[in-house]
Amino acid sequence: MKVMIVVTHLLGTGHLARALTLARAFDAADDEATVVSGGLPVSHFDSDGVTLIQLPAIRSDGVEFTTLLDPHGEVADAPYMAARCRALVAALTRIRPDVLITELFPFGRRILRDEFRALLEAALAMTAPPVILSSIRDILAPPSKPAKAQFADDMITRFYDGALVHSDPALIPLDRSWPVSEMLEKRLHYTGFVAPVPPAPSTPNNQILVSAGGGGVGDRIFEAARDAAHQTPDLQWRCLIGGSPDRIPPLAERAPANMICEATRADFRTLLSGAAASVSMCGYNTAMDVLQTGVPAVFVPFDDGGEVEQGLRAEALSTLPGVGVVTQDALDGAALLHGLDQVRSAPRRAARSDHMDGAAHSVRIVREICHKRAR
């Protein structure tokens, strides 16, 4: 099959990481996968085996998702957005996919609804329209008003063959964060969690690995880690800092000798597998890494701008051994050390393998949907 996955990450990089993992699974099954990305390029991401098309890039203004900026920090005006839309539809026309997957939309990215609608209408107008699916993570941002849920239902009814939910419903069902209508329930396909191949186990060490994803967030986590490192000379601390490299020197200048401050690394998951504990936000991909490695973990859910997605995920995962939560408003060095003491003294949690092959299972589900349409 020819598969086209459309994704735009605005703040962090998790959406693109998940789309690439899904695309690699199609590639491994001898399908031809193309990812069309509308967020900023991420140089350290592995796109081997996947055709990656870059649209004119946009990002959010921090957590202000109603304002879109171009790569230079200027407001993405109407001509810029129109150029994106033309490039997106042109990619569809050129690829002529058998399967079209929109990552998050229509359950999110409503600010991009004009370009998504143009894409979907062009897809349905094709001589051989593709199977159209939405790809969504375990936890969505709950709709702030009923009209947002109704918008998603209306779009699914008009354009989509179904929605791939990248979760294990026994652990995190979609209705934990989203009002699932009777119509939508019939179109949901749970795939299990989408995660890369587990990293090879590395030698255990006494390092606390601190991360906050690939975006320019997490200052409070790194500051609390620095304060905690001053109090624990017997531990090694490694802070992996995303976003601009300019964020690193101010923290490194005040860090004790037992703390390393550096940019995010491609071998993050290998480092995690040997770490004494992890301190991180609770984005989807980081949560999957924690589950796959079994590392003791303290989650500090991102909640700027009223965001609740990570808090809901952290709450669900905190029922597992060796997983703790410290909220951002309670975060300081002492609270972080208390959380670390608790998760490190808990029974060691086994690395999770059940329902972690969501990318491969997504391929099987998509093929079954295509087969049913062809009959």
C-alpha positions as CSV (number, residue, x, y, z in Angstrom):
1,M,0.0,0.0,0.0
2,K,0.9,3.6,-0.4
3,V,0.3,5.3,3.0
4,M,0.4,9.1,3.6
5,I,0.6,10.3,7.2
6,V,0.0,14.0,7.8
7,V,1.3,15.5,11.1
8,T,2.0,19.0,12.5
9,H,3.7,19.3,15.9
10,L,3.5,22.8,17.4
11,L,5.3,22.8,20.7
12,G,7.0,19.4,21.5
13,T,8.1,16.8,19.0
14,G,6.1,13.8,20.2
15,H,3.5,13.9,17.4
16,L,6.2,13.7,14.7
17,A,8.1,10.9,16.6
18,R,4.9,8.8,16.8
19,A,4.1,9.4,13.1
20,L,7.6,8.3,12.1
21,T,7.3,5.2,14.3
22,L,4.0,4.4,12.6
23,A,5.5,5.0,9.1
24,R,8.4,2.7,9.8
25,A,6.0,-0.1,10.7
26,F,4.3,0.3,7.3
27,D,7.8,0.3,5.7
28,A,8.7,-2.9,7.6
29,A,5.6,-4.5,6.1
30,D,6.7,-3.6,2.6
31,D,4.3,-0.7,2.2
32,E,5.4,2.7,0.9
33,A,5.1,5.3,3.7
34,T,5.3,9.0,3.4
35,V,5.1,11.4,6.3
36,V,4.1,15.0,5.5
37,S,5.3,17.2,8.4
38,G,4.1,20.7,9.0
39,G,6.1,21.4,12.2
40,L,9.7,22.5,12.6
41,P,12.3,20.1,11.3
42,V,13.8,17.8,14.0
43,S,17.4,17.0,12.8
44,H,18.1,14.2,15.3
45,F,15.0,12.1,14.4
46,D,15.5,9.0,12.4
47,S,13.5,8.9,9.2
48,D,15.3,6.1,7.5
49,G,13.1,4.1,5.2
50,V,10.4,6.8,5.3
51,T,9.8,9.5,2.7
52,L,9.6,12.8,4.6
53,I,8.0,15.8,3.0
54,Q,8.4,19.1,4.8
55,L,5.6,21.7,4.5
56,P,6.3,25.4,5.2
57,A,6.8,25.0,8.9
58,I,4.9,26.5,11.7
59,R,5.1,26.4,15.5
60,S,3.0,27.7,18.4
61,D,3.8,30.8,20.4
62,G,4.6,28.7,23.5
63,V,1.3,27.3,24.9
64,E,-0.7,30.0,23.0
65,F,-1.9,27.6,20.3
66,T,-4.2,30.2,18.7
67,T,-1.2,32.1,17.3
68,L,0.9,30.3,14.7
69,L,4.5,31.4,13.9
70,D,6.8,30.7,11.1
71,P,10.4,29.4,11.7
72,H,11.6,33.0,12.1
73,G,9.1,33.8,14.9
74,E,6.9,35.9,12.6
75,V,3.1,35.4,12.6
76,A,2.2,32.9,9.9
77,D,0.0,35.1,7.7
78,A,-2.7,34.1,5.2
79,P,-0.4,33.8,2.2
80,Y,2.0,31.6,4.2
81,M,-0.8,29.3,5.3
82,A,-2.2,29.2,1.8
83,A,1.2,28.0,0.6
84,R,1.1,25.2,3.2
85,C,-2.3,24.1,2.0
86,R,-1.3,24.1,-1.6
87,A,1.8,22.0,-0.8
88,L,-0.3,19.6,1.2
89,V,-2.9,19.0,-1.5
90,A,-0.1,18.7,-4.1
91,A,1.5,16.0,-2.0
92,L,-1.7,14.1,-2.0
93,T,-2.1,14.4,-5.7
94,R,1.4,13.3,-6.4
95,I,1.4,10.3,-3.9
96,R,-2.2,9.1,-4.6
97,P,-2.2,7.1,-1.4
98,D,-4.3,4.0,-0.7
99,V,-4.4,5.1,2.9
100,L,-4.5,8.7,4.3
101,I,-3.9,9.1,8.0
102,T,-4.3,12.5,9.8
103,E,-2.4,12.6,13.1
104,L,-4.6,14.1,15.9
105,F,-7.1,15.9,13.6
106,P,-10.1,16.2,13.9
107,F,-9.8,15.7,17.7
108,G,-7.2,18.5,17.8
109,R,-5.4,20.9,15.6
110,R,-8.7,22.7,14.8
111,I,-6.7,25.8,14.1
112,L,-5.5,24.0,10.9
113,R,-9.0,22.8,10.0
114,D,-9.0,24.8,6.7
115,E,-6.0,22.9,5.3
116,F,-7.2,19.6,6.7
117,R,-10.6,20.1,5.2
118,A,-9.0,20.9,1.8
119,L,-6.9,17.8,2.0
120,L,-9.9,15.6,3.0
121,E,-12.2,17.0,0.3
122,A,-9.4,16.5,-2.3
123,A,-9.0,12.9,-1.1
124,L,-12.7,12.1,-1.5
125,A,-12.7,13.7,-5.0
126,M,-10.0,11.3,-6.2
127,T,-11.0,8.6,-8.8
128,A,-10.0,6.0,-6.2
129,P,-10.4,7.7,-2.8
130,P,-8.1,6.4,0.0
131,V,-9.1,4.8,3.2
132,I,-9.1,7.8,5.6
133,L,-8.2,7.3,9.3
134,S,-7.4,9.5,12.2
135,S,-4.4,8.6,14.4
136,I,-4.7,9.6,18.1
137,R,-2.8,9.0,21.3
138,D,-4.2,7.5,24.5
139,I,-5.1,10.9,26.1
140,L,-6.6,13.8,24.2
141,A,-7.1,17.4,25.4
142,P,-10.7,17.2,26.7
143,P,-13.0,19.5,24.7
144,S,-13.6,22.7,26.5
145,K,-17.1,22.9,25.1
146,P,-19.5,20.4,23.5
147,A,-19.1,22.0,20.0
148,K,-15.5,20.7,19.8
149,A,-16.6,17.2,20.4
150,Q,-19.4,17.6,17.9
151,F,-17.0,19.0,15.3
152,A,-14.9,15.9,15.6
153,D,-17.9,13.6,15.3
154,D,-19.1,15.5,12.3
155,M,-15.8,15.3,10.5
156,I,-15.4,11.6,11.3
157,T,-18.9,10.9,10.0
158,R,-18.3,12.9,6.7
159,F,-14.7,11.9,5.9
160,Y,-13.3,9.1,7.9
161,D,-13.4,5.3,7.9
162,G,-12.3,5.1,11.5
163,A,-9.8,6.3,14.2
164,L,-6.7,4.4,15.4
165,V,-6.4,4.9,19.1
166,H,-2.8,4.2,20.2
167,S,-3.6,2.9,23.7
168,D,-4.4,-0.2,25.7
169,P,-8.0,0.3,26.7
170,A,-7.5,-1.8,29.8
171,L,-5.0,0.8,31.1
172,I,-6.2,4.1,29.4
173,P,-9.5,4.0,27.5
174,L,-10.2,7.0,25.3
175,D,-13.3,8.0,27.3
176,R,-10.9,8.9,30.2
177,S,-10.3,12.2,28.3
178,W,-12.9,12.4,25.5
179,P,-16.7,12.1,25.3
180,V,-17.1,9.0,23.1
181,S,-20.4,9.1,21.3
182,E,-22.2,6.0,20.1
183,M,-21.2,6.7,16.5
184,L,-17.5,7.2,17.4
185,E,-17.4,4.1,19.6
186,K,-18.1,2.0,16.5
187,R,-15.3,3.5,14.6
188,L,-12.5,3.2,17.2
189,H,-9.7,0.7,16.7
190,Y,-7.4,0.3,19.7
191,T,-3.9,-0.6,18.5
192,G,-2.0,-0.8,21.7
193,F,0.7,1.7,22.4
194,V,2.9,2.9,19.6
195,A,6.5,2.6,20.7
196,P,9.8,1.9,18.9
197,V,11.6,-1.4,19.4
198,P,12.7,-1.7,23.0
199,P,16.3,-0.5,23.6
200,A,18.9,-3.0,24.5
201,P,19.5,-3.2,28.2
202,S,22.4,-1.1,29.4
203,T,24.6,-1.4,32.5
204,P,22.7,-0.2,35.6
205,N,24.2,3.0,37.1
206,N,23.4,5.6,39.7
207,Q,22.4,8.3,37.3
208,I,19.2,10.3,37.5
209,L,18.1,11.1,33.9
210,V,16.2,14.3,33.7
211,S,14.3,15.3,30.5
212,A,11.5,17.4,29.2
213,G,11.0,16.3,25.6
214,G,12.4,18.0,22.5
215,G,10.7,21.4,22.9
216,G,11.7,24.6,24.7
217,V,10.0,23.7,28.0
218,G,10.8,22.2,31.3
219,D,12.9,25.0,33.0
220,R,11.3,24.3,36.4
221,I,12.1,20.6,36.2
222,F,15.8,21.3,35.4
223,E,16.0,23.9,38.2
224,A,14.5,21.5,40.7
225,A,16.9,18.8,39.6
226,R,19.8,21.2,40.0
227,D,18.7,21.9,43.6
228,A,18.3,18.2,44.3
229,A,21.7,17.4,42.8
230,H,23.4,19.8,45.3
231,Q,21.9,17.7,48.1
232,T,22.9,14.3,46.7
233,P,26.6,14.2,45.8
234,D,26.4,10.4,45.8
235,L,24.2,10.5,42.7
236,Q,25.0,11.5,39.1
237,W,22.4,13.7,37.4
238,R,22.1,14.2,33.6
239,C,19.8,16.9,32.2
240,L,18.8,16.5,28.6
241,I,17.6,20.0,27.5
242,G,15.5,20.5,24.3
243,G,14.8,23.6,22.3
244,S,17.4,26.2,21.7
245,P,21.0,25.4,22.7
246,D,21.0,28.8,24.4
247,R,19.0,27.2,27.2
248,I,21.9,25.0,28.3
249,P,24.7,27.4,29.5
250,P,22.6,29.2,32.2
251,L,21.7,26.0,33.9
252,A,25.2,24.4,33.5
253,E,26.9,27.5,35.0
254,R,25.0,26.9,38.3
255,A,25.1,23.1,38.3
256,P,27.1,21.1,40.8
257,A,29.9,18.8,39.7
258,N,27.7,15.8,39.8
259,M,25.3,17.2,37.2
260,I,25.7,17.1,33.4
261,C,23.7,19.5,31.3
262,E,23.5,18.8,27.5
263,A,21.2,18.8,24.5
264,T,18.7,16.0,23.9
265,R,20.3,12.9,22.6
266,A,19.4,10.3,20.0
267,D,20.4,7.5,22.5
268,F,18.0,8.8,25.2
269,R,16.2,5.4,25.4
270,T,19.5,3.5,25.9
271,L,20.4,6.0,28.7
272,L,17.0,5.5,30.3
273,S,17.3,1.7,30.3
274,G,20.3,1.9,32.6
275,A,19.4,4.9,34.8
276,A,18.7,4.7,38.5
277,A,15.5,6.7,37.9
278,S,13.9,9.1,35.4
279,V,12.5,12.5,36.0
280,S,10.4,13.8,33.1
281,M,7.2,15.3,31.9
282,C,4.5,12.8,30.9
283,G,4.2,13.1,27.1
284,Y,3.1,10.0,25.2
285,N,6.5,9.0,23.9
286,T,8.4,9.5,27.2
287,A,5.7,7.5,29.0
288,M,6.2,4.7,26.5
289,D,9.9,4.8,27.1
290,V,9.4,4.5,30.8
291,L,7.0,1.6,30.4
292,Q,9.3,-0.3,28.0
293,T,12.4,0.1,30.2
294,G,10.8,-0.4,33.6
295,V,12.8,2.5,35.0
296,P,11.6,4.0,38.3
297,A,10.1,7.3,37.2
298,V,8.8,10.6,38.7
299,F,6.5,12.4,36.3
300,V,6.0,16.1,36.4
301,P,3.1,16.6,34.1
302,F,3.1,19.7,31.8
303,D,0.2,21.9,32.7
304,D,1.1,25.3,31.4
305,G,-1.9,27.1,29.8
306,G,-4.3,24.8,31.5
307,E,-3.1,21.7,29.7
308,V,-4.4,18.5,31.3
309,E,-3.4,15.7,28.9
310,Q,-0.2,14.8,30.7
311,G,-1.8,15.0,34.1
312,L,-4.4,12.5,33.1
313,R,-1.8,10.1,31.7
314,A,0.4,10.5,34.8
315,E,-2.6,9.8,37.0
316,A,-3.3,6.6,35.1
317,L,0.3,5.4,35.2
318,S,0.8,6.2,38.8
319,T,-1.1,3.0,39.8
320,L,1.9,1.1,38.6
321,P,4.8,0.2,40.9
322,G,7.7,2.6,40.8
323,V,5.8,5.5,39.2
324,G,5.2,8.7,41.1
325,V,3.8,12.2,40.3
326,V,4.9,15.6,41.4
327,T,2.8,18.5,40.1
328,Q,4.5,21.6,38.8
329,D,3.0,23.8,41.5
330,A,4.5,21.6,44.2
331,L,7.9,21.1,42.4
332,D,11.1,22.0,44.1
333,G,14.3,20.1,45.0
334,A,12.9,18.6,48.2
335,A,9.7,17.4,46.6
336,L,11.6,15.9,43.7
337,L,14.0,14.0,46.1
338,H,11.0,12.7,48.1
339,G,9.4,11.4,44.9
340,L,12.6,9.8,43.8
341,D,13.0,8.1,47.2
342,Q,9.5,6.6,46.9
343,V,9.9,5.2,43.4
344,R,13.4,3.9,43.9
345,S,12.3,2.0,47.1
346,A,9.2,0.5,45.4
347,P,9.3,-3.0,44.0
348,R,11.1,-2.9,40.6
349,R,8.6,-2.8,37.8
350,A,9.1,-5.2,34.9
351,A,9.7,-3.8,31.5
352,R,6.3,-3.8,29.7
353,S,6.0,-5.7,26.5
354,D,2.2,-6.4,26.3
355,H,0.3,-4.1,24.0
356,M,3.4,-2.1,23.1
357,D,3.4,-3.2,19.4
358,G,0.8,-0.6,18.4
359,A,2.6,0.4,15.2
360,A,2.7,-3.1,13.8
361,H,-0.9,-3.7,15.0
362,S,-2.0,-0.5,13.3
363,V,-0.7,-1.9,10.0
364,R,-2.7,-5.1,10.5
365,I,-5.8,-3.1,11.4
366,V,-5.4,-0.8,8.3
367,R,-5.0,-3.8,6.0
368,E,-8.2,-5.3,7.4
369,I,-10.1,-2.1,6.8
370,C,-8.8,-1.9,3.3
371,H,-9.7,-5.5,2.7
372,K,-13.3,-5.0,3.9
373,R,-13.7,-1.9,1.6
374,A,-12.4,-3.9,-1.4
375,R,-14.9,-6.7,-0.9
